């Protein structure tokens, strides 16, 4: 089971459409790449090639 990481200020924001977008700050705290093509992925995942730099 994945570890629960509590959300803090600066971990996400909402788009105009109402979607929650996680920031690089949160993704680094989480500690791994989910390979979903996150907008602010600090791990360099490329969904077109399915690779992490």
The first five atom37 places (N, CA, C, CB, O) and aatype in JSON, in Angstrom:
{
  "aatype": [20, 20, 20, 20, 20, 20, 20, 20, 20, 20, 20, 20, 20, 20, 20, 20, 20, 20, 20, 20, 20, 20, 20, 20, 20, 20, 20, 20, 20, 20, 20, 20, 20, 20, 20, 20, 20, 20, 20, 20, 20, 20, 20, 20, 20, 20, 20, 20, 20, 20, 20, 20, 20],
  "atom_mask": [
    [1, 1, 1, 1, 1],
    [1, 1, 1, 1, 1],
    [1, 1, 1, 1, 1],
    [1, 1, 1, 1, 1],
    [1, 1, 1, 1, 1],
    [1, 1, 1, 1, 1],
    [1, 1, 1, 1, 1],
    [1, 1, 1, 1, 1],
    [1, 1, 1, 1, 1],
    [1, 1, 1, 1, 1],
    [1, 1, 1, 1, 1],
    [1, 1, 1, 1, 1],
    [1, 1, 1, 1, 1],
    [1, 1, 1, 1, 1],
    [1, 1, 1, 1, 1],
    [1, 1, 1, 1, 1],
    [1, 1, 1, 1, 1],
    [1, 1, 1, 1, 1],
    [1, 1, 1, 1, 1],
    [1, 1, 1, 1, 1],
    [1, 1, 1, 1, 1],
    [1, 1, 1, 1, 1],
    [1, 1, 1, 1, 1],
    [1, 1, 1, 1, 1],
    [1, 1, 1, 1, 1],
    [1, 1, 1, 1, 1],
    [1, 1, 1, 1, 1],
    [1, 1, 1, 1, 1],
    [1, 1, 1, 1, 1],
    [1, 1, 1, 1, 1],
    [1, 1, 1, 1, 1],
    [1, 1, 1, 1, 1],
    [1, 1, 1, 1, 1],
    [1, 1, 1, 1, 1],
    [1, 1, 1, 1, 1],
    [1, 1, 1, 1, 1],
    [1, 1, 1, 1, 1],
    [1, 1, 1, 1, 1],
    [1, 1, 1, 1, 1],
    [1, 1, 1, 1, 1],
    [1, 1, 1, 1, 1],
    [1, 1, 1, 1, 1],
    [1, 1, 1, 1, 1],
    [1, 1, 1, 1, 1],
    [1, 1, 1, 1, 1],
    [1, 1, 1, 1, 1],
    [1, 1, 1, 1, 1],
    [1, 1, 1, 1, 1],
    [1, 1, 1, 1, 1],
    [1, 1, 1, 1, 1],
    [1, 1, 1, 1, 1],
    [1, 1, 1, 1, 1],
    [1, 1, 1, 1, 1]
  ],
  "atom_positions": [
    [[0.84, -1.18, 0.0], [0.0, 0.0, 0.0], [0.88, 1.25, 0.0], [-0.95, 0.0, 1.22], [1.91, 1.29, 0.68]],
    [[0.48, 2.24, -0.75], [1.24, 3.48, -0.86], [1.15, 4.29, 0.43], [0.74, 4.31, -2.05], [0.14, 4.25, 1.14]],
    [[2.22, 5.03, 0.7], [2.27, 5.88, 1.9], [1.41, 7.12, 1.68], [3.73, 6.28, 2.24], [1.43, 7.72, 0.6]],
    [[0.65, 7.51, 2.7], [-0.18, 8.71, 2.64], [0.69, 9.93, 2.93], [-1.35, 8.63, 3.65], [1.4, 9.96, 3.93]],
    [[0.64, 10.92, 2.05], [1.39, 12.15, 2.23], [0.39, 13.29, 2.37], [2.38, 12.41, 1.03], [-0.34, 13.59, 1.43]],
    [[0.33, 13.92, 3.55], [-0.64, 15.01, 3.74], [-0.33, 16.2, 2.83], [-0.64, 15.46, 5.22], [0.84, 16.52, 2.59]],
    [[-1.37, 16.82, 2.34], [-1.21, 17.98, 1.46], [-0.93, 19.23, 2.28], [-2.47, 18.18, 0.6], [-1.52, 19.45, 3.34]],
    [[-0.03, 20.05, 1.77], [0.34, 21.31, 2.41], [0.18, 22.44, 1.4], [1.8, 21.27, 2.97], [-0.03, 22.19, 0.22]],
    [[0.28, 23.66, 1.88], [0.21, 24.83, 1.02], [1.3, 24.73, -0.06], [0.37, 26.15, 1.84], [2.46, 24.45, 0.25]],
    [[0.93, 24.95, -1.29], [1.88, 24.92, -2.4], [2.01, 23.56, -3.06], [3.21, 25.35, -1.92], [2.77, 23.42, -4.01]],
    [[1.3, 22.55, -2.57], [1.38, 21.2, -3.14], [0.51, 21.05, -4.38], [0.97, 20.18, -2.11], [0.74, 20.14, -5.18]],
    [[-0.48, 21.91, -4.56], [-1.36, 21.82, -5.71], [-2.05, 23.15, -5.96], [-2.4, 20.71, -5.51], [-2.02, 24.05, -5.12]],
    [[-2.67, 23.26, -7.13], [-3.51, 24.4, -7.45], [-4.64, 23.89, -8.33], [-2.69, 25.54, -8.16], [-4.58, 22.77, -8.83]],
    [[-5.66, 24.72, -8.53], [-6.79, 24.36, -9.37], [-6.71, 25.11, -10.7], [-8.13, 24.66, -8.66], [-6.4, 26.3, -10.73]],
    [[-6.99, 24.41, -11.78], [-7.05, 25.05, -13.08], [-8.38, 25.78, -13.23], [-6.86, 24.01, -14.23], [-9.26, 25.64, -12.38]],
    [[-8.53, 26.53, -14.29], [-9.79, 27.23, -14.55], [-10.93, 26.25, -14.74], [-9.66, 28.12, -15.79], [-12.09, 26.57, -14.47]],
    [[-10.61, 25.04, -15.21], [-11.63, 24.01, -15.42], [-12.01, 23.3, -14.12], [-11.14, 23.01, -16.44], [-12.96, 22.51, -14.1]],
    [[-11.27, 23.56, -13.04], [-11.58, 22.95, -11.75], [-10.77, 21.71, -11.42], [-13.0, 22.61, -11.71], [-11.05, 21.04, -10.43]],
    [[-9.76, 21.39, -12.24], [-8.93, 20.23, -11.96], [-7.83, 20.57, -10.96], [-8.31, 19.69, -13.25], [-7.28, 21.68, -10.98]],
    [[-7.51, 19.63, -10.08], [-6.41, 19.81, -9.14], [-5.12, 19.37, -9.84], [-6.64, 19.0, -7.82], [-5.05, 18.27, -10.38]],
    [[-4.1, 20.23, -9.82], [-2.82, 19.95, -10.46], [-1.75, 19.95, -9.37], [-2.49, 20.99, -11.59], [-1.56, 20.95, -8.67]],
    [[-1.06, 18.82, -9.23], [0.01, 18.74, -8.24], [1.25, 19.46, -8.75], [0.34, 17.27, -7.91], [1.57, 19.4, -9.94]],
    [[1.94, 20.14, -7.84], [3.14, 20.88, -8.19], [4.37, 19.99, -8.05], [3.28, 22.13, -7.29], [4.3, 18.89, -7.5]],
    [[5.48, 20.48, -8.57], [6.75, 19.76, -8.46], [7.09, 19.5, -6.99], [7.89, 20.55, -9.14], [7.63, 18.46, -6.64]],
    [[6.76, 20.47, -6.13], [7.01, 20.34, -4.68], [6.37, 19.06, -4.14], [6.45, 21.58, -3.92], [7.02, 18.29, -3.43]],
    [[5.1, 18.84, -4.46], [4.4, 17.65, -3.97], [4.95, 16.37, -4.61], [2.9, 17.77, -4.25], [5.14, 15.37, -3.92]],
    [[5.19, 16.41, -5.91], [5.65, 15.22, -6.6], [7.02, 14.77, -6.08], [5.73, 15.49, -8.1], [7.29, 13.57, -6.02]],
    [[7.87, 15.71, -5.71], [9.16, 15.35, -5.11], [8.98, 14.74, -3.73], [10.08, 16.58, -5.02], [9.67, 13.79, -3.37]],
    [[8.04, 15.28, -2.95], [7.75, 14.72, -1.62], [7.24, 13.29, -1.74], [6.73, 15.58, -0.87], [7.55, 12.44, -0.91]],
    [[6.44, 13.04, -2.78], [5.88, 11.7, -2.99], [7.0, 10.69, -3.25], [4.88, 11.71, -4.15], [6.92, 9.55, -2.8]],
    [[8.03, 11.11, -3.98], [9.23, 10.3, -4.1], [9.3, 9.31, -5.25], [9.39, 9.58, -2.9], [10.26, 8.53, -5.31]],
    [[8.34, 9.3, -6.16], [8.41, 8.41, -7.31], [7.57, 8.96, -8.45], [7.94, 6.98, -6.92], [6.71, 9.82, -8.25]],
    [[7.84, 8.46, -9.65], [7.08, 8.87, -10.82], [5.93, 7.9, -11.03], [7.98, 8.94, -12.08], [6.13, 6.68, -11.02]],
    [[4.73, 8.42, -11.24], [3.54, 7.59, -11.45], [3.34, 7.26, -12.92], [2.3, 8.28, -10.9], [2.44, 6.49, -13.27]],
    [[4.16, 7.84, -13.8], [4.1, 7.62, -15.24], [2.75, 7.99, -15.85], [4.42, 6.18, -15.56], [2.26, 7.32, -16.75]],
    [[2.15, 9.06, -15.33], [0.88, 9.54, -15.85], [1.03, 10.79, -16.71], [-0.07, 9.82, -14.71], [0.04, 11.32, -17.22]],
    [[2.26, 11.27, -16.87], [2.48, 12.47, -17.66], [2.09, 13.73, -16.94], [1.73, 12.38, -18.96], [1.53, 14.64, -17.55]],
    [[2.35, 13.82, -15.64], [1.99, 14.99, -14.84], [2.59, 16.26, -15.43], [2.46, 14.81, -13.38], [3.7, 16.25, -15.94]],
    [[1.85, 17.34, -15.34], [2.24, 18.63, -15.9], [3.57, 19.13, -15.33], [1.15, 19.65, -15.65], [4.35, 19.74, -16.05]],
    [[3.82, 18.87, -14.05], [5.02, 19.39, -13.39], [5.96, 18.27, -12.96], [4.64, 20.24, -12.19], [6.63, 18.39, -11.93]],
    [[6.02, 17.18, -13.71], [6.82, 16.01, -13.34], [8.31, 16.37, -13.21], [6.64, 14.9, -14.38], [8.93, 16.79, -14.18]],
    [[8.88, 16.2, -11.99], [10.3, 16.49, -11.8], [11.19, 15.32, -12.21], [10.56, 16.85, -10.36], [12.41, 15.45, -12.18]],
    [[10.59, 14.2, -12.6], [11.35, 13.0, -12.93], [11.61, 12.86, -14.43], [10.63, 11.78, -12.43], [12.32, 11.95, -14.85]],
    [[11.03, 13.75, -15.22], [11.29, 13.77, -16.65], [10.59, 12.67, -17.43], [12.74, 13.67, -16.88], [11.1, 12.23, -18.46]],
    [[9.44, 12.23, -16.98], [8.71, 11.19, -17.7], [8.19, 11.72, -19.03], [7.55, 10.65, -16.86], [7.62, 12.81, -19.09]],
    [[8.39, 10.94, -20.08], [7.9, 11.31, -21.41], [6.87, 10.28, -21.84], [9.08, 11.4, -22.46], [7.24, 9.14, -22.14]],
    [[5.58, 10.64, -21.86], [4.54, 9.66, -22.22], [4.61, 9.18, -23.67], [3.19, 10.26, -21.96], [4.12, 8.1, -23.98]],
    [[5.22, 9.98, -24.54], [5.34, 9.57, -25.95], [6.31, 8.41, -26.12], [5.8, 10.75, -26.81], [6.09, 7.51, -26.93]],
    [[7.41, 8.42, -25.34], [8.41, 7.36, -25.45], [8.34, 6.39, -24.28], [9.8, 7.97, -25.54], [9.03, 5.37, -24.28]],
    [[7.51, 6.7, -23.27], [7.37, 5.88, -22.07], [8.71, 5.7, -21.35], [6.78, 4.5, -22.43], [9.03, 4.6, -20.88]],
    [[9.48, 6.79, -21.26], [10.78, 6.72, -20.6], [10.9, 7.83, -19.55], [11.93, 6.83, -21.64], [10.23, 8.86, -19.62]],
    [[11.77, 7.58, -18.59], [12.13, 8.58, -17.57], [13.59, 8.92, -17.8], [11.88, 8.05, -16.1], [14.43, 8.03, -17.93]],
    [[13.89, 10.2, -17.84], [15.3, 10.58, -18.1], [16.19, 10.3, -16.95], [15.4, 12.03, -18.43], [17.39, 10.56, -17.02]]
  ]
}
